[in-house]
């Protein structure tokens, strides 16, 4: 994932860069350079005892206090395709 695409998505949608824990404004973006995505487990109410789905995410970490934010990856990818279809 190109980090500039994440930053463009945040800027376009008015996502704050102020950390809710320490008021820091510098963030690291976990980048899986091998092309693999990071996912979190997800489950439906109907099958609450079994983790049967995953959701690709972007991990953002405050450089000052190491607070971790998670953002869904698909809307960021879709935004990038709409605004730069050649990429
Ligand atoms: Zn922080």
PDB file of the backbone (N, CA, C, O) and the ligand in Angstrom, with CONECT records:
HET     ZN  A 101       1
ATOM      1  N   UNK A   1       0.848  -1.194   0.000  1.00  0.00           N
ATOM      2  CA  UNK A   1       0.000   0.000   0.000  1.00  0.00           C
ATOM      3  C   UNK A   1       0.877   1.235   0.000  1.00  0.00           C
ATOM      4  O   UNK A   1       1.780   1.384   0.824  1.00  0.00           O
ATOM      5  N   UNK A   2       0.590   2.109  -0.940  1.00  0.00           N
ATOM      6  CA  UNK A   2       1.299   3.380  -1.038  1.00  0.00           C
ATOM      7  C   UNK A   2       0.788   4.300   0.077  1.00  0.00           C
ATOM      8  O   UNK A   2      -0.398   4.626   0.128  1.00  0.00           O
ATOM      9  N   UNK A   3       1.691   4.712   0.965  1.00  0.00           N
ATOM     10  CA  UNK A   3       1.305   5.524   2.115  1.00  0.00           C
ATOM     11  C   UNK A   3       0.651   6.836   1.680  1.00  0.00           C
ATOM     12  O   UNK A   3      -0.219   7.356   2.379  1.00  0.00           O
ATOM     13  N   UNK A   4       1.063   7.371   0.534  1.00  0.00           N
ATOM     14  CA  UNK A   4       0.467   8.634   0.076  1.00  0.00           C
ATOM     15  C   UNK A   4      -1.028   8.459  -0.212  1.00  0.00           C
ATOM     16  O   UNK A   4      -1.794   9.411  -0.066  1.00  0.00           O
ATOM     17  N   UNK A   5      -1.449   7.265  -0.615  1.00  0.00           N
ATOM     18  CA  UNK A   5      -2.873   7.013  -0.852  1.00  0.00           C
ATOM     19  C   UNK A   5      -3.654   7.085   0.462  1.00  0.00           C
ATOM     20  O   UNK A   5      -4.773   7.596   0.500  1.00  0.00           O
ATOM     21  N   UNK A   6      -3.064   6.577   1.520  1.00  0.00           N
ATOM     22  CA  UNK A   6      -3.720   6.645   2.835  1.00  0.00           C
ATOM     23  C   UNK A   6      -3.826   8.100   3.278  1.00  0.00           C
ATOM     24  O   UNK A   6      -4.878   8.539   3.742  1.00  0.00           O
ATOM     25  N   UNK A   7      -2.737   8.840   3.133  1.00  0.00           N
ATOM     26  CA  UNK A   7      -2.741  10.246   3.544  1.00  0.00           C
ATOM     27  C   UNK A   7      -3.731  11.059   2.716  1.00  0.00           C
ATOM     28  O   UNK A   7      -4.415  11.927   3.259  1.00  0.00           O
ATOM     29  N   UNK A   8      -3.821  10.793   1.410  1.00  0.00           N
ATOM     30  CA  UNK A   8      -4.781  11.498   0.562  1.00  0.00           C
ATOM     31  C   UNK A   8      -6.212  11.200   0.987  1.00  0.00           C
ATOM     32  O   UNK A   8      -7.056  12.097   1.020  1.00  0.00           O
ATOM     33  N   UNK A   9      -6.483   9.946   1.311  1.00  0.00           N
ATOM     34  CA  UNK A   9      -7.820   9.550   1.767  1.00  0.00           C
ATOM     35  C   UNK A   9      -8.165  10.284   3.063  1.00  0.00           C
ATOM     36  O   UNK A   9      -9.265  10.819   3.203  1.00  0.00           O
ATOM     37  N   UNK A  10      -7.232  10.308   4.003  1.00  0.00           N
ATOM     38  CA  UNK A  10      -7.471  10.993   5.281  1.00  0.00           C
ATOM     39  C   UNK A  10      -7.715  12.477   5.055  1.00  0.00           C
ATOM     40  O   UNK A  10      -8.638  13.054   5.629  1.00  0.00           O
ATOM     41  N   UNK A  11      -6.887  13.093   4.219  1.00  0.00           N
ATOM     42  CA  UNK A  11      -7.018  14.533   3.969  1.00  0.00           C
ATOM     43  C   UNK A  11      -8.359  14.843   3.321  1.00  0.00           C
ATOM     44  O   UNK A  11      -9.044  15.782   3.726  1.00  0.00           O
ATOM     45  N   UNK A  12      -8.740  14.052   2.306  1.00  0.00           N
ATOM     46  CA  UNK A  12     -10.001  14.271   1.595  1.00  0.00           C
ATOM     47  C   UNK A  12     -11.199  14.142   2.536  1.00  0.00           C
ATOM     48  O   UNK A  12     -12.181  14.870   2.386  1.00  0.00           O
ATOM     49  N   UNK A  13     -11.132  13.234   3.493  1.00  0.00           N
ATOM     50  CA  UNK A  13     -12.259  12.967   4.382  1.00  0.00           C
ATOM     51  C   UNK A  13     -12.153  13.689   5.718  1.00  0.00           C
ATOM     52  O   UNK A  13     -12.961  13.442   6.614  1.00  0.00           O
ATOM     53  N   UNK A  14     -11.181  14.568   5.868  1.00  0.00           N
ATOM     54  CA  UNK A  14     -11.066  15.358   7.094  1.00  0.00           C
ATOM     55  C   UNK A  14     -10.707  14.544   8.318  1.00  0.00           C
ATOM     56  O   UNK A  14     -11.079  14.902   9.436  1.00  0.00           O
ATOM     57  N   UNK A  15      -9.984  13.448   8.118  1.00  0.00           N
ATOM     58  CA  UNK A  15      -9.573  12.616   9.251  1.00  0.00           C
ATOM     59  C   UNK A  15      -8.526  13.373  10.074  1.00  0.00           C
ATOM     60  O   UNK A  15      -7.523  13.841   9.537  1.00  0.00           O
ATOM     61  N   UNK A  16      -8.769  13.485  11.365  1.00  0.00           N
ATOM     62  CA  UNK A  16      -7.847  14.218  12.227  1.00  0.00           C
ATOM     63  C   UNK A  16      -6.512  13.499  12.348  1.00  0.00           C
ATOM     64  O   UNK A  16      -6.447  12.271  12.298  1.00  0.00           O
ATOM     65  N   UNK A  17      -5.459  14.270  12.505  1.00  0.00           N
ATOM     66  CA  UNK A  17      -4.146  13.680  12.718  1.00  0.00           C
ATOM     67  C   UNK A  17      -3.707  13.856  14.168  1.00  0.00           C
ATOM     68  O   UNK A  17      -2.574  13.524  14.516  1.00  0.00           O
ATOM     69  N   UNK A  18      -4.593  14.374  15.016  1.00  0.00           N
ATOM     70  CA  UNK A  18      -4.261  14.568  16.423  1.00  0.00           C
ATOM     71  C   UNK A  18      -4.555  13.286  17.191  1.00  0.00           C
ATOM     72  O   UNK A  18      -5.672  12.771  17.150  1.00  0.00           O
ATOM     73  N   UNK A  19      -3.551  12.778  17.888  1.00  0.00           N
ATOM     74  CA  UNK A  19      -3.706  11.557  18.665  1.00  0.00           C
ATOM     75  C   UNK A  19      -4.657  11.816  19.857  1.00  0.00           C
ATOM     76  O   UNK A  19      -4.475  12.798  20.577  1.00  0.00           O
ATOM     77  N   UNK A  20      -5.659  10.957  20.071  1.00  0.00           N
ATOM     78  CA  UNK A  20      -6.587  11.154  21.184  1.00  0.00           C
ATOM     79  C   UNK A  20      -5.953  10.890  22.558  1.00  0.00           C
ATOM     80  O   UNK A  20      -6.540  11.238  23.583  1.00  0.00           O
ATOM     81  N   UNK A  21      -4.790  10.292  22.588  1.00  0.00           N
ATOM     82  CA  UNK A  21      -4.141   9.964  23.866  1.00  0.00           C
ATOM     83  C   UNK A  21      -3.111  11.005  24.295  1.00  0.00           C
ATOM     84  O   UNK A  21      -3.029  11.339  25.477  1.00  0.00           O
ATOM     85  N   UNK A  22      -2.324  11.524  23.349  1.00  0.00           N
ATOM     86  CA  UNK A  22      -1.208  12.386  23.737  1.00  0.00           C
ATOM     87  C   UNK A  22      -1.168  13.697  22.961  1.00  0.00           C
ATOM     88  O   UNK A  22      -0.291  14.528  23.200  1.00  0.00           O
ATOM     89  N   UNK A  23      -2.106  13.894  22.033  1.00  0.00           N
ATOM     90  CA  UNK A  23      -2.164  15.081  21.172  1.00  0.00           C
ATOM     91  C   UNK A  23      -1.001  15.161  20.192  1.00  0.00           C
ATOM     92  O   UNK A  23      -0.775  16.204  19.578  1.00  0.00           O
ATOM     93  N   UNK A  24      -0.273  14.081  20.044  1.00  0.00           N
ATOM     94  CA  UNK A  24       0.774  14.041  19.030  1.00  0.00           C
ATOM     95  C   UNK A  24       0.149  14.101  17.636  1.00  0.00           C
ATOM     96  O   UNK A  24      -1.035  13.811  17.461  1.00  0.00           O
ATOM     97  N   UNK A  25       0.960  14.481  16.651  1.00  0.00           N
ATOM     98  CA  UNK A  25       0.423  14.562  15.291  1.00  0.00           C
ATOM     99  C   UNK A  25       1.324  13.891  14.255  1.00  0.00           C
ATOM    100  O   UNK A  25       1.209  14.158  13.059  1.00  0.00           O
ATOM    101  N   UNK A  26       2.209  13.029  14.715  1.00  0.00           N
ATOM    102  CA  UNK A  26       3.078  12.287  13.806  1.00  0.00           C
ATOM    103  C   UNK A  26       2.739  10.803  13.909  1.00  0.00           C
ATOM    104  O   UNK A  26       2.642  10.252  15.006  1.00  0.00           O
ATOM    105  N   UNK A  27       2.559  10.165  12.755  1.00  0.00           N
ATOM    106  CA  UNK A  27       2.093   8.781  12.742  1.00  0.00           C
ATOM    107  C   UNK A  27       2.981   7.921  11.854  1.00  0.00           C
ATOM    108  O   UNK A  27       3.520   8.384  10.849  1.00  0.00           O
ATOM    109  N   UNK A  28       3.119   6.670  12.243  1.00  0.00           N
ATOM    110  CA  UNK A  28       3.749   5.668  11.395  1.00  0.00           C
ATOM    111  C   UNK A  28       2.645   4.828  10.764  1.00  0.00           C
ATOM    112  O   UNK A  28       1.614   4.570  11.385  1.00  0.00           O
ATOM    113  N   UNK A  29       2.872   4.408   9.527  1.00  0.00           N
ATOM    114  CA  UNK A  29       1.918   3.573   8.812  1.00  0.00           C
ATOM    115  C   UNK A  29       2.579   2.225   8.614  1.00  0.00           C
ATOM    116  O   UNK A  29       3.645   2.129   8.006  1.00  0.00           O
ATOM    117  N   UNK A  30       1.942   1.180   9.131  1.00  0.00           N
ATOM    118  CA  UNK A  30       2.506  -0.159   8.972  1.00  0.00           C
ATOM    119  C   UNK A  30       2.323  -0.566   7.518  1.00  0.00           C
ATOM    120  O   UNK A  30       1.203  -0.641   7.012  1.00  0.00           O
ATOM    121  N   UNK A  31       3.437  -0.826   6.865  1.00  0.00           N
ATOM    122  CA  UNK A  31       3.438  -1.121   5.445  1.00  0.00           C
ATOM    123  C   UNK A  31       3.954  -2.536   5.226  1.00  0.00           C
ATOM    124  O   UNK A  31       5.102  -2.847   5.543  1.00  0.00           O
ATOM    125  N   UNK A  32       3.100  -3.380   4.687  1.00  0.00           N
ATOM    126  CA  UNK A  32       3.507  -4.737   4.391  1.00  0.00           C
ATOM    127  C   UNK A  32       4.088  -4.747   2.982  1.00  0.00           C
ATOM    128  O   UNK A  32       3.360  -4.847   1.995  1.00  0.00           O
ATOM    129  N   UNK A  33       5.395  -4.642   2.909  1.00  0.00           N
ATOM    130  CA  UNK A  33       6.064  -4.463   1.627  1.00  0.00           C
ATOM    131  C   UNK A  33       5.993  -5.686   0.722  1.00  0.00           C
ATOM    132  O   UNK A  33       6.286  -5.601  -0.471  1.00  0.00           O
ATOM    133  N   UNK A  34       5.607  -6.812   1.287  1.00  0.00           N
ATOM    134  CA  UNK A  34       5.510  -8.011   0.453  1.00  0.00           C
ATOM    135  C   UNK A  34       4.159  -8.107  -0.248  1.00  0.00           C
ATOM    136  O   UNK A  34       3.867  -9.106  -0.905  1.00  0.00           O
ATOM    137  N   UNK A  35       3.329  -7.060  -0.108  1.00  0.00           N
ATOM    138  CA  UNK A  35       2.040  -7.045  -0.787  1.00  0.00           C
ATOM    139  C   UNK A  35       0.932  -7.715  -0.010  1.00  0.00           C
ATOM    140  O   UNK A  35      -0.222  -7.688  -0.437  1.00  0.00           O
ATOM    141  N   UNK A  36       1.255  -8.317   1.126  1.00  0.00           N
ATOM    142  CA  UNK A  36       0.223  -8.953   1.932  1.00  0.00           C
ATOM    143  C   UNK A  36      -0.555  -7.888   2.686  1.00  0.00           C
ATOM    144  O   UNK A  36      -0.029  -6.828   3.026  1.00  0.00           O
ATOM    145  N   UNK A  37      -1.812  -8.192   2.936  1.00  0.00           N
ATOM    146  CA  UNK A  37      -2.650  -7.290   3.698  1.00  0.00           C
ATOM    147  C   UNK A  37      -2.692  -7.736   5.149  1.00  0.00           C
ATOM    148  O   UNK A  37      -2.523  -8.917   5.453  1.00  0.00           O
ATOM    149  N   UNK A  38      -2.921  -6.770   6.050  1.00  0.00           N
ATOM    150  CA  UNK A  38      -3.178  -7.101   7.437  1.00  0.00           C
ATOM    151  C   UNK A  38      -4.692  -7.195   7.592  1.00  0.00           C
ATOM    152  O   UNK A  38      -5.422  -6.373   7.038  1.00  0.00           O
ATOM    153  N   UNK A  39      -5.161  -8.170   8.324  1.00  0.00           N
ATOM    154  CA  UNK A  39      -6.599  -8.341   8.503  1.00  0.00           C
ATOM    155  C   UNK A  39      -6.917  -8.498   9.982  1.00  0.00           C
ATOM    156  O   UNK A  39      -6.065  -8.885  10.781  1.00  0.00           O
ATOM    157  N   UNK A  40      -8.172  -8.187  10.330  1.00  0.00           N
ATOM    158  CA  UNK A  40      -8.683  -8.481  11.661  1.00  0.00           C
ATOM    159  C   UNK A  40      -9.802  -9.501  11.508  1.00  0.00           C
ATOM    160  O   UNK A  40     -10.470  -9.536  10.475  1.00  0.00           O
ATOM    161  N   UNK A  41     -10.012 -10.330  12.523  1.00  0.00           N
ATOM    162  CA  UNK A  41     -11.111 -11.302  12.436  1.00  0.00           C
ATOM    163  C   UNK A  41     -12.455 -10.588  12.530  1.00  0.00           C
ATOM    164  O   UNK A  41     -12.582  -9.559  13.194  1.00  0.00           O
ATOM    165  N   UNK A  42     -13.436 -11.142  11.867  1.00  0.00           N
ATOM    166  CA  UNK A  42     -14.790 -10.604  11.924  1.00  0.00           C
ATOM    167  C   UNK A  42     -15.764 -11.771  11.959  1.00  0.00           C
ATOM    168  O   UNK A  42     -15.480 -12.843  11.424  1.00  0.00           O
ATOM    169  N   UNK A  43     -16.907 -11.559  12.587  1.00  0.00           N
ATOM    170  CA  UNK A  43     -17.911 -12.616  12.630  1.00  0.00           C
ATOM    171  C   UNK A  43     -19.291 -11.991  12.585  1.00  0.00           C
ATOM    172  O   UNK A  43     -19.502 -10.855  13.007  1.00  0.00           O
ATOM    173  N   UNK A  44     -20.221 -12.769  12.059  1.00  0.00           N
ATOM    174  CA  UNK A  44     -21.603 -12.300  12.018  1.00  0.00           C
ATOM    175  C   UNK A  44     -22.307 -12.712  13.301  1.00  0.00           C
ATOM    176  O   UNK A  44     -21.856 -13.620  13.999  1.00  0.00           O
ATOM    177  N   UNK A  45     -23.402 -12.050  13.609  1.00  0.00           N
ATOM    178  CA  UNK A  45     -24.191 -12.406  14.795  1.00  0.00           C
ATOM    179  C   UNK A  45     -24.687 -13.843  14.688  1.00  0.00           C
ATOM    180  O   UNK A  45     -24.738 -14.558  15.689  1.00  0.00           O
ATOM    181  N   UNK A  46     -25.053 -14.269  13.478  1.00  0.00           N
ATOM    182  CA  UNK A  46     -25.609 -15.600  13.276  1.00  0.00           C
ATOM    183  C   UNK A  46     -24.603 -16.698  13.606  1.00  0.00           C
ATOM    184  O   UNK A  46     -24.991 -17.810  13.965  1.00  0.00           O
ATOM    185  N   UNK A  47     -23.337 -16.397  13.486  1.00  0.00           N
ATOM    186  CA  UNK A  47     -22.331 -17.425  13.770  1.00  0.00           C
ATOM    187  C   UNK A  47     -21.327 -16.875  14.776  1.00  0.00           C
ATOM    188  O   UNK A  47     -20.118 -16.944  14.555  1.00  0.00           O
ATOM    189  N   UNK A  48     -21.818 -16.342  15.853  1.00  0.00           N
ATOM    190  CA  UNK A  48     -20.994 -15.611  16.804  1.00  0.00           C
ATOM    191  C   UNK A  48     -19.939 -16.474  17.487  1.00  0.00           C
ATOM    192  O   UNK A  48     -19.034 -15.941  18.128  1.00  0.00           O
ATOM    193  N   UNK A  49     -20.036 -17.772  17.366  1.00  0.00           N
ATOM    194  CA  UNK A  49     -19.037 -18.622  18.011  1.00  0.00           C
ATOM    195  C   UNK A  49     -17.884 -18.949  17.077  1.00  0.00           C
ATOM    196  O   UNK A  49     -16.893 -19.545  17.500  1.00  0.00           O
ATOM    197  N   UNK A  50     -18.001 -18.571  15.825  1.00  0.00           N
ATOM    198  CA  UNK A  50     -16.972 -18.907  14.845  1.00  0.00           C
ATOM    199  C   UNK A  50     -16.508 -17.656  14.109  1.00  0.00           C
ATOM    200  O   UNK A  50     -17.319 -16.881  13.602  1.00  0.00           O
ATOM    201  N   UNK A  51     -15.221 -17.477  14.059  1.00  0.00           N
ATOM    202  CA  UNK A  51     -14.677 -16.382  13.259  1.00  0.00           C
ATOM    203  C   UNK A  51     -14.606 -16.871  11.821  1.00  0.00           C
ATOM    204  O   UNK A  51     -13.778 -17.714  11.473  1.00  0.00           O
ATOM    205  N   UNK A  52     -15.493 -16.324  10.995  1.00  0.00           N
ATOM    206  CA  UNK A  52     -15.599 -16.843   9.633  1.00  0.00           C
ATOM    207  C   UNK A  52     -15.272 -15.823   8.559  1.00  0.00           C
ATOM    208  O   UNK A  52     -15.378 -16.120   7.369  1.00  0.00           O
ATOM    209  N   UNK A  53     -14.879 -14.630   8.962  1.00  0.00           N
ATOM    210  CA  UNK A  53     -14.568 -13.593   7.989  1.00  0.00           C
ATOM    211  C   UNK A  53     -13.356 -12.818   8.480  1.00  0.00           C
ATOM    212  O   UNK A  53     -12.997 -12.876   9.656  1.00  0.00           O
ATOM    213  N   UNK A  54     -12.738 -12.100   7.568  1.00  0.00           N
ATOM    214  CA  UNK A  54     -11.674 -11.177   7.950  1.00  0.00           C
ATOM    215  C   UNK A  54     -11.920  -9.848   7.249  1.00  0.00           C
ATOM    216  O   UNK A  54     -12.610  -9.791   6.231  1.00  0.00           O
ATOM    217  N   UNK A  55     -11.352  -8.787   7.798  1.00  0.00           N
ATOM    218  CA  UNK A  55     -11.474  -7.460   7.200  1.00  0.00           C
ATOM    219  C   UNK A  55     -10.072  -6.890   7.027  1.00  0.00           C
ATOM    220  O   UNK A  55      -9.348  -6.728   8.010  1.00  0.00           O
ATOM    221  N   UNK A  56      -9.677  -6.584   5.791  1.00  0.00           N
ATOM    222  CA  UNK A  56      -8.373  -5.947   5.569  1.00  0.00           C
ATOM    223  C   UNK A  56      -8.350  -4.554   6.203  1.00  0.00           C
ATOM    224  O   UNK A  56      -9.328  -3.810   6.122  1.00  0.00           O
ATOM    225  N   UNK A  57      -7.243  -4.216   6.825  1.00  0.00           N
ATOM    226  CA  UNK A  57      -7.139  -2.942   7.538  1.00  0.00           C
ATOM    227  C   UNK A  57      -5.803  -2.253   7.259  1.00  0.00           C
ATOM    228  O   UNK A  57      -4.855  -2.845   6.743  1.00  0.00           O
ATOM    229  N   UNK A  58      -5.782  -0.976   7.626  1.00  0.00           N
ATOM    230  CA  UNK A  58      -4.554  -0.191   7.648  1.00  0.00           C
ATOM    231  C   UNK A  58      -4.260   0.105   9.115  1.00  0.00           C
ATOM    232  O   UNK A  58      -5.154   0.513   9.857  1.00  0.00           O
ATOM    233  N   UNK A  59      -3.025  -0.096   9.532  1.00  0.00           N
ATOM    234  CA  UNK A  59      -2.612   0.159  10.908  1.00  0.00           C
ATOM    235  C   UNK A  59      -1.822   1.457  10.943  1.00  0.00           C
ATOM    236  O   UNK A  59      -0.852   1.624  10.203  1.00  0.00           O
ATOM    237  N   UNK A  60      -2.246   2.384  11.816  1.00  0.00           N
ATOM    238  CA  UNK A  60      -1.588   3.674  11.973  1.00  0.00           C
ATOM    239  C   UNK A  60      -1.191   3.806  13.443  1.00  0.00           C
ATOM    240  O   UNK A  60      -2.022   3.618  14.331  1.00  0.00           O
ATOM    241  N   UNK A  61       0.089   4.132  13.701  1.00  0.00           N
ATOM    242  CA  UNK A  61       0.606   4.144  15.075  1.00  0.00           C
ATOM    243  C   UNK A  61       1.188   5.511  15.406  1.00  0.00           C
ATOM    244  O   UNK A  61       2.013   6.034  14.656  1.00  0.00           O
ATOM    245  N   UNK A  62       0.760   6.100  16.538  1.00  0.00           N
ATOM    246  CA  UNK A  62       1.289   7.390  16.992  1.00  0.00           C
ATOM    247  C   UNK A  62       2.779   7.238  17.311  1.00  0.00           C
ATOM    248  O   UNK A  62       3.183   6.319  18.023  1.00  0.00           O
ATOM    249  N   UNK A  63       3.584   8.156  16.772  1.00  0.00           N
ATOM    250  CA  UNK A  63       5.029   8.080  17.003  1.00  0.00           C
ATOM    251  C   UNK A  63       5.406   8.427  18.444  1.00  0.00           C
ATOM    252  O   UNK A  63       6.466   8.019  18.921  1.00  0.00           O
ATOM    253  N   UNK A  64       4.547   9.176  19.141  1.00  0.00           N
ATOM    254  CA  UNK A  64       4.876   9.631  20.486  1.00  0.00           C
ATOM    255  C   UNK A  64       4.490   8.606  21.560  1.00  0.00           C
ATOM    256  O   UNK A  64       5.322   8.225  22.384  1.00  0.00           O
ATOM    257  N   UNK A  65       3.220   8.159  21.547  1.00  0.00           N
ATOM    258  CA  UNK A  65       2.750   7.264  22.622  1.00  0.00           C
ATOM    259  C   UNK A  65       2.461   5.849  22.141  1.00  0.00           C
ATOM    260  O   UNK A  65       2.154   4.967  22.943  1.00  0.00           O
ATOM    261  N   UNK A  66       2.560   5.629  20.820  1.00  0.00           N
ATOM    262  CA  UNK A  66       2.364   4.326  20.182  1.00  0.00           C
ATOM    263  C   UNK A  66       0.901   3.868  20.200  1.00  0.00           C
ATOM    264  O   UNK A  66       0.628   2.676  20.063  1.00  0.00           O
ATOM    265  N   UNK A  67      -0.036   4.801  20.368  1.00  0.00           N
ATOM    266  CA  UNK A  67      -1.459   4.498  20.231  1.00  0.00           C
ATOM    267  C   UNK A  67      -1.691   3.941  18.830  1.00  0.00           C
ATOM    268  O   UNK A  67      -1.105   4.428  17.863  1.00  0.00           O
ATOM    269  N   UNK A  68      -2.546   2.921  18.714  1.00  0.00           N
ATOM    270  CA  UNK A  68      -2.794   2.253  17.437  1.00  0.00           C
ATOM    271  C   UNK A  68      -4.204   2.560  16.942  1.00  0.00           C
ATOM    272  O   UNK A  68      -5.183   2.404  17.673  1.00  0.00           O
ATOM    273  N   UNK A  69      -4.288   2.999  15.692  1.00  0.00           N
ATOM    274  CA  UNK A  69      -5.567   3.198  15.020  1.00  0.00           C
ATOM    275  C   UNK A  69      -5.690   2.171  13.910  1.00  0.00           C
ATOM    276  O   UNK A  69      -4.702   1.815  13.268  1.00  0.00           O
ATOM    277  N   UNK A  70      -6.913   1.695  13.687  1.00  0.00           N
ATOM    278  CA  UNK A  70      -7.181   0.763  12.603  1.00  0.00           C
ATOM    279  C   UNK A  70      -8.211   1.391  11.674  1.00  0.00           C
ATOM    280  O   UNK A  70      -9.225   1.916  12.133  1.00  0.00           O
ATOM    281  N   UNK A  71      -7.955   1.338  10.370  1.00  0.00           N
ATOM    282  CA  UNK A  71      -8.890   1.855   9.372  1.00  0.00           C
ATOM    283  C   UNK A  71      -9.131   0.760   8.341  1.00  0.00           C
ATOM    284  O   UNK A  71      -8.209   0.045   7.947  1.00  0.00           O
ATOM    285  N   UNK A  72     -10.387   0.639   7.911  1.00  0.00           N
ATOM    286  CA  UNK A  72     -10.724  -0.347   6.876  1.00  0.00           C
ATOM    287  C   UNK A  72      -9.965  -0.005   5.591  1.00  0.00           C
ATOM    288  O   UNK A  72      -9.915   1.155   5.182  1.00  0.00           O
ATOM    289  N   UNK A  73      -9.381  -1.013   4.967  1.00  0.00           N
ATOM    290  CA  UNK A  73      -8.547  -0.799   3.781  1.00  0.00           C
ATOM    291  C   UNK A  73      -9.358  -0.565   2.504  1.00  0.00           C
ATOM    292  O   UNK A  73      -8.968   0.263   1.681  1.00  0.00           O
ATOM    293  N   UNK A  74     -10.468  -1.269   2.322  1.00  0.00           N
ATOM    294  CA  UNK A  74     -11.214  -1.214   1.057  1.00  0.00           C
ATOM    295  C   UNK A  74     -11.642   0.200   0.661  1.00  0.00           C
ATOM    296  O   UNK A  74     -11.447   0.580  -0.493  1.00  0.00           O
ATOM    297  N   UNK A  75     -12.222   1.001   1.575  1.00  0.00           N
ATOM    298  CA  UNK A  75     -12.600   2.359   1.154  1.00  0.00           C
ATOM    299  C   UNK A  75     -11.399   3.192   0.717  1.00  0.00           C
ATOM    300  O   UNK A  75     -11.537   4.068  -0.137  1.00  0.00           O
ATOM    301  N   UNK A  76     -10.233   2.935   1.284  1.00  0.00           N
ATOM    302  CA  UNK A  76      -9.031   3.678   0.900  1.00  0.00           C
ATOM    303  C   UNK A  76      -8.595   3.271  -0.500  1.00  0.00           C
ATOM    304  O   UNK A  76      -8.221   4.123  -1.306  1.00  0.00           O
ATOM    305  N   UNK A  77      -8.640   1.979  -0.796  1.00  0.00           N
ATOM    306  CA  UNK A  77      -8.295   1.495  -2.136  1.00  0.00           C
ATOM    307  C   UNK A  77      -9.301   2.015  -3.162  1.00  0.00           C
ATOM    308  O   UNK A  77      -8.915   2.467  -4.239  1.00  0.00           O
ATOM    309  N   UNK A  78     -10.608   1.949  -2.822  1.00  0.00           N
ATOM    310  CA  UNK A  78     -11.648   2.433  -3.744  1.00  0.00           C
ATOM    311  C   UNK A  78     -11.476   3.926  -4.018  1.00  0.00           C
ATOM    312  O   UNK A  78     -11.633   4.377  -5.153  1.00  0.00           O
ATOM    313  N   UNK A  79     -11.152   4.689  -2.976  1.00  0.00           N
ATOM    314  CA  UNK A  79     -10.933   6.132  -3.142  1.00  0.00           C
ATOM    315  C   UNK A  79      -9.761   6.374  -4.096  1.00  0.00           C
ATOM    316  O   UNK A  79      -9.829   7.246  -4.963  1.00  0.00           O
ATOM    317  N   UNK A  80      -8.699   5.605  -3.931  1.00  0.00           N
ATOM    318  CA  UNK A  80      -7.535   5.771  -4.787  1.00  0.00           C
ATOM    319  C   UNK A  80      -7.863   5.458  -6.247  1.00  0.00           C
ATOM    320  O   UNK A  80      -7.384   6.145  -7.149  1.00  0.00           O
ATOM    321  N   UNK A  81      -8.676   4.425  -6.486  1.00  0.00           N
ATOM    322  CA  UNK A  81      -9.063   4.058  -7.867  1.00  0.00           C
ATOM    323  C   UNK A  81      -9.937   5.130  -8.491  1.00  0.00           C
ATOM    324  O   UNK A  81      -9.810   5.416  -9.682  1.00  0.00           O
ATOM    325  N   UNK A  82     -10.837   5.736  -7.694  1.00  0.00           N
ATOM    326  CA  UNK A  82     -11.735   6.774  -8.221  1.00  0.00           C
ATOM    327  C   UNK A  82     -10.973   8.040  -8.578  1.00  0.00           C
ATOM    328  O   UNK A  82     -11.337   8.750  -9.516  1.00  0.00           O
ATOM    329  N   UNK A  83      -9.912   8.322  -7.825  1.00  0.00           N
ATOM    330  CA  UNK A  83      -9.181   9.565  -8.007  1.00  0.00           C
ATOM    331  C   UNK A  83      -7.929   9.418  -8.855  1.00  0.00           C
ATOM    332  O   UNK A  83      -7.334  10.410  -9.274  1.00  0.00           O
ATOM    333  N   UNK A  84      -7.533   8.183  -9.104  1.00  0.00           N
ATOM    334  CA  UNK A  84      -6.366   7.926  -9.948  1.00  0.00           C
ATOM    335  C   UNK A  84      -6.507   6.531 -10.559  1.00  0.00           C
ATOM    336  O   UNK A  84      -5.803   5.600 -10.165  1.00  0.00           O
ATOM    337  N   UNK A  85      -7.429   6.391 -11.531  1.00  0.00           N
ATOM    338  CA  UNK A  85      -7.720   5.067 -12.091  1.00  0.00           C
ATOM    339  C   UNK A  85      -6.525   4.356 -12.702  1.00  0.00           C
ATOM    340  O   UNK A  85      -6.532   3.130 -12.817  1.00  0.00           O
ATOM    341  N   UNK A  86      -5.495   5.104 -13.098  1.00  0.00           N
ATOM    342  CA  UNK A  86      -4.315   4.491 -13.724  1.00  0.00           C
ATOM    343  C   UNK A  86      -3.431   3.789 -12.705  1.00  0.00           C
ATOM    344  O   UNK A  86      -2.636   2.925 -13.073  1.00  0.00           O
ATOM    345  N   UNK A  87      -3.558   4.149 -11.415  1.00  0.00           N
ATOM    346  CA  UNK A  87      -2.691   3.591 -10.374  1.00  0.00           C
ATOM    347  C   UNK A  87      -3.105   2.190  -9.987  1.00  0.00           C
ATOM    348  O   UNK A  87      -2.477   1.578  -9.123  1.00  0.00           O
TER     349      UNK A  87
HETATM  350 ZN    ZN A 101      -0.193   9.517  20.899  1.00  0.00          ZN
END
